[in-house]
Amino acid sequence: MGEKTSGGNPYVQLSWAMIKTGVLGYGGGPSVIPLIRYEAVMQYKWIDDEEFGEILALANALPGPIATKMAAYLGYRLKGTMGAVVSVLAHIVPSTVAMLALLSAVQWLSGSAFIQGMIGAVIPVIAVMLAMMAYEFGERAVKGLGIWAGAGFFVLSFILLQLIQLHPAIVIMVFLVYGAFHMRMADTWRRRREARKAKQEQESGLKEKGGATHGMD
């Protein structure tokens, strides 16, 4: 299991990254994903965007909170079972302690104009972060599938999720299966094109060689 760290103690980096995502990820799993992506892909470079997208899709298809699944994967990816335990604990313990500490003041805080103002101010930030991540993944999908196929799958996913209201896990699994099939077929077509090109170059070389020999005769 390879480690991809930017220097320093992996456990310290993992703990600090997960503490930040757990405490600052207001609004549940979807709002935490851009924070986890920033720490894992951009800050510490443990994984790349492609691997992050794959794990995000799998985590969405599996039961349970998505943020803890992502934290567990990153910890395991970095330091095995112990890394997964440390990562999950660092992600959930600080926010759990904060919730318990504020439990006695929940009634007052829920009606506080100050707290309502904080909530109203942070929602646009979360929306922008999610939109940026969605745009980057959409851009990668267009590059991999082509603009027409990418747009078609966007429309299809919208219909399945919003109009038909199919369960997201089913939609994700269908697209994962298609993605695997698409990549396999694309690889097969690429090898065939390369083989045809090599054969044409070989035949062209033989013809040129034959012409040169005929000229010498």
Sequence and secondary structure as in RCSB ss.txt:
>XXXX:A:sequence
MGEKTSGGNPYVQLSWAMIKTGVLGYGGGPSVIPLIRYEAVMQYKWIDDEEFGEILALANALPGPIATKMAAYLG
YRLKGTMGAVVSVLAHIVPSTVAMLALLSAVQWLSGSAFIQGMIGAVIPVIAVMLAMMAYEFGERAVKGLGIWAG
AGFFVLSFILLQLIQLHPAIVIMVFLVYGAFHMRMADTWRRRREARKAKQEQESGLKEKGGATHGMD
>XXXX:A:secstr
     SSS HHHHHHHHHHHHHHH TTSHHHHHHHHHIIIIIIS SS HHHHHHHHHHHHHSSS HHHHHHHHHH
HHHHHHHHHHHHHHHHHHHHHHHHHHHGGGHHHHHT HHHHHHHHHHHHHHHHHHHHHHHHHHHHHHHHH HHHH
HHHHHHHHIIIIIS   HHHHHHHHHHHHHHHHHHHHHHHHHHHHHHHHHHHHHHHHHHHHHHHHH 
